[in-house]
C-alpha cells in the first residue's frame, strides 16, 4: 500500500477517502440537519445512506469476492472520522461492524449470501451488549436452545444501534454452555420485541431487543470454532471506529470553540485573547491531535496482531477523554448559553459520553493495556 508523507502517514487510499468524505459529509450533514434529524423518528436520511453505498463506502473493507473493494478497516477510518466531525447519523458503522463480524465467523454460505447485500447498501447491526453492563464481549447471558432443526433464543440485548432499519443482525449468546453467534434475518428481527432506549447521544437510535421465543434455523448459527477470535476482533474494530468518530467530533468541537472565542468580545477585545481561555483551547487541540495520531497508528497496525491491539486500545483510551475535555471547555467558555440545549457544544459532549461507553471505556482499555505491555 503506497504512503503519502505527512504527520500521520496517510496511505493513498486513506487520503483519497478523507478528501471525498470531508466534502460529502460537510455537504450532507450541516448542524441544522443534525438537529432536525434528532426529532425525526428514523433518525437519519435513508437517501444519504443509499448514496454512501453507491460511493462504495459500505464495501470498503469487504473482499472483492463478495462485492466489496477489498481494502482493510484502516480505509474505513477516514470516512468515519469525517462522519464524526459532522455528527452524521445513520447505520454506516453498524453495518460495517456487522460485515466484519460475519467475515470473522460466518460460514461460507452466510458470507456468500449476506456480504454482497451489505456492500450494496442493506443495513445491518450487531447486538452484543446486555443489561449486565459488562464490556467483555464473551460475557453474554442470552441463551439459545436446540429444538429439532431450530434454535430457540431467550434473553435481552441493549444498546442495539439501528436495529429499527436493519435487515440483518448478529447476536451474541450462549449455546451448549459456550459462546455463540447467530445471524438474524429481517423476519427474526421482527419477531423480537423492540423498545427504543433513551440515550444521551440523541443523534443515534438505540434499542433494547427482547429475544424470548425467537426461533431461527440451525443454519443461522455462525461458525462456533471462530466465535472467540471474532468477538475479540469486533471489540477492537468497534473501538477503532468509535475512536475515529470521536476524533472527528473533537476536531469540530475545537473549531466551534475557537470561532466563538474570536467572535465574542469583552472589554473591547475578543475573549480568545485572554490567556486562560487561549491556553486551555490549545491544550484541547493538542489532546485531540494526539488522540488522532493514536487512531491512525491503530488503523495502520490493526491487522498486525498484538501491535495492532495495543495501538487500538491506546486510541480508545485517549479519544474519549480528549473529546470530553474539549467539549467541557466549549460548554464552559460559552458561559450560561453553553449549558443550554441550543448550544452545539452539548452535541459534542453527548457524543463523548456515549462513545466512551461503547466497546470499553478508557479505564477498561488501560487495564487491558497493562496486561499487554507490562
N, C-alpha and C positions, 0 to 999 in steps of 0.2 A: 504494500500500500504506500503510495507516494506521500511525502510530507511537505507541508508548506511551513517555511520557517516563521517563527513567531513566538510570543511569550508562553504559549501553551501548546505549541506544536500541533496545530490542527492538520489532520490529513486533508488531502484534496477533496475527498468526498464530503467530509465534515464541513469544510469551508464553503463548498457549494450549497449544501443543505442549510447551513447557517444563514447564508445570504438570502436564499429563497424564503426560508421560514421567517426571517426578520421582516421582509416586505409583506408576506402573506398574512402573518398573524397580526402585524400592526394595522393592516387594512381591514381585516375581518373582525377584530376584537378590540375596538376602542373602549374606553372605560364606560362610556354611556351605554354601550351594548352589553357590557358585562353586568351592569346594574339592571338593565332591562331583563336579561335572562335569569337573574336571581328570582324575579317574580313570575317567571314562566314555569309552568308545571313540568315541562320536559327538561328544562334546564340548559339546553343547548340548541344550536341551529343544525338540524339534520342535513341541510343543503351544504353547509360548511364541512361537515364530516364526510359527505359524499365527495366533495371536491378534494379533500385530503386523500381519499382513496384513488381518485383519478390522477393525482400528482404522484402516486406510488408510495406515499409515506407509510401506509399501513403494511406494505410488503417489504420495507427496507431490510428488516432482519429475518425475513423468511426466505429459505433457499429457492433458487430458480426452479427447481423441480416441482415446487408447489405454487408457482405463480408469483414468487417474490423477486426481489432484486439481488438476493444472495449476499448481502452485506452483513455486518455484525451490529450488535446492540450499541456499539460506540457511535455508529452513524445515526442512531435514533436520538442520541443525547442532544445535539444542537437543535433539533426540532422541538423537543420537549422543553428545552431551556427557553426558547422563544415563546412557546405557549405559556410558560410560567410568567414570562416577562409581561405578557399582555393578559394574564389571568383568563386564558381561553378555556372555556368549558367544553366538555364532550367526552365520549368514550374512547378516545385515542389511546391513552395509556392503558386502560383496562383491556382493550382488545390486543394491544401489543404484548402485555404480560400473559394473557391467555394463550397467545400464539407461542410464546417462549416456553410456557409450561407444557403445552402439547408437544412441542419439539423435543422437550427433555424426557417426557414419559409416555407420550402417546403411542399407540400401536400403529403399525404401517397403514392399516385400514382407516383409522381415525385421522391420521395426518393427511392421507390422500383425499379424504372426504371434506375435512373441515378447513385445513390451512388455506387452500385456494379461495374459499369463501371469505376468510378473514382478510386475506391480501386484497381482495376486490371490494372490501367495504362492509362486510357483515359484522355488526358489533358483537362483542363477547366480553366476558368478565371472569374474574376468579373470586371464589368465596373461601377464604382461609381463616379469617378472624372469627372468634367466638366470644360469648359474654364473659368467659374466664379471664379475658384481657391479657393473656399470655402471648408475648411476642414470638415465642418459639413456634415455627410452622409445624413442628412434629407433635404439638400438644393437642391435636383435635380430639374433641369429645363426642362429636356427632358419630352416629353408628350406621352401619349397613348390615343387613342380614340376608342370607341367601334364601330364596323361596322358589324352588324349581329353577327355571331359567331366568329368574329376575333377581334384582336386588331391591330390598325394601329399606328406605332411608328413614332416619329419625334424628332429631336434634335441631339446633338453631344456629345459623350463621349471622354475624352482624358486620356492619361496615362493608357491605357488598355494594360497590360502586357500579352505577349504570345498569343494574340488572333489569330495570324497567324497560330498557330498549334492547337488551341483549338477546341474541338468537342462540347463543351457547354460553354455558357457564361451567367452569371446572371447580369441583367441590372437594375439599379435603375431609376425610373421615377415617373411621377405623372399621376394618373388616377382618374377621377372624383374629382379633386382638393384635392387628398390625396396621400401620398407616396405609392408607389407600387414597386414590384419586378417582373421581367419577366425572364423566362428561355428561352434562345435562343438555338436551336439545330444547327447542322452544316449547314443546309440549310439556316436558318435565318441569321447566321453569314456571310455566303457567299453573301447573298442579301444586306448586309450593305456595305458601302464604307469603304475602309481601306487606311489610309495614315500613313506610318511609320514616327514616330516623332524622331527628333534629340534631344537626352537627354544626360546629362553629363556623366552618367554611361554607357559606351558602351558595358559592358558585358551583358546588358539586352536589350530586344526588346520591344519597346513601340509603340502603335498605337493610332491614332485618328479614332474613329469609328462613321461614319455617319449613323444615323438610319432612316432618312427620307424615308417614303414609305415602310419600312419593315413591313410585316404582319406576325402575329403569331396567332395560335388558342387561344381561351379563356383558354384552359387547360394549357397554358404556364404561366399563372398568378400564382404566389406563394400566399400562404395564407395571405390575406390582414390584418387579425387580428394580425398577428405576425410580420409585417414589421418593426415597430418602434423598438421593442426589438431586432430583428435580426440585424438591422443596427447598433444599439449600440454595440451589441456583436461583430460584424465583425470589427468595428473600433478598439476595444480593441484587438481582435485576430490579426489583421494586425499590430497593434503597438507592440504586444508581439513578433511576429515572426520577424518583422523588427528590433527590438531591439536585438534579438538573433543573427541575421545576422551581424549587425554592431559590436556587441561584438566580434564575431569570427574574423571579419576583423581587429578589434583593436588589438587583441592578436597577429595576424600575422604581423601587421604593426610594433608593438613594437619589435618583434623578428627580423624583417627585419632591423630596425634601429640599434639595438644592434649589429647585425652581421657586419654592415658597420662600426660602431664605433670601433669595435675590429680589423677590417682589415685595415682601413685607418690610416696611420701614418703621423705625422707631428713633425718635430724636434726630430725624433728618438723615438717617443713613440706613442701608439695608441691614437687617438683623444678622445676616450671614457674615457681616464684617466683624462681629464680636467673637473673640477667641473661644469662649465657652461653647458656642454653637459650631463655629468653624472647625475646631479641632475634633470635636466629637463626631461631626459628619465625616471628616476624613477617616477617623477610626472605623466608622461603619462601612465606608467604601473599601478600606483595606481588608476588613474581615470578609466582606463579600468576595473580593478578588482572590483572597487566599483560599476561600472555600471553592471558588470556581476552578482554581488550579487543581485542587484535590479532585474535583469532579472529572476534569478531562484527563488527569492522570489515571483515575479509576477506569475511565472509558477505554484508554489505550491498553491497559493491562487486564481488562476484565476477563479475558479468556486465558490468562496465564496463571492459573492455579492459585496458590497461596498469596502470591504477589498481588493478584487482582482482588482477592478477598480483603487483604489488608488495606489496599488503596480505596476500595469501595466503602469499607466500614469507616475509614478515616473521613471520607467525603460526607457520609451521612452524619457522623458525629460532629462535623463542623458547620454544615449548611443550616441546620435548624437553628442553632444558637446565633449564627451570623444574621439570618433573616429576622429573628426575634429582636435582636439588638437594634438593627436598622429600623424596624417597624416601631419599636418602642420609642426610639428617638424622634421618629417622624410624628408620632402622636404627641409627644411632649413638646416639640418645637412648634406645633400648630396651636398650642395653648388650649383654651377651652373648646375650640372648634375641633381639635384633634380627638376629643373624647366623644364626639357625636358620630352617629352612623353615616352622616353625609360625607365625612372626611374619608378620602380614599386610603389614608394610612390604615384605617380599620380593615380594609380588604387584605392588605399585606400581613397584618398581624394575625388575622384569622387563618390565612394561608399557612403561616408559620406554625400555628398551634396544631392544625390538622396534619400538615406534612411531617411534623416532628413525631406524631403518634403512629404514623404508618410505617410498617416494616422496621420497627425498632427505633427508640429514641436515642439521644446522644449517650445516655448512661448505659443503655443496653449494648451499644456498639463499642463503647470504651471497654466494657467488661470482656467482650469478645476479643478485642484487640490485645488486651492484657494476656490472654491465653495464647494468642498467635505470636506475639512479639517477645514477651518476657520468658 
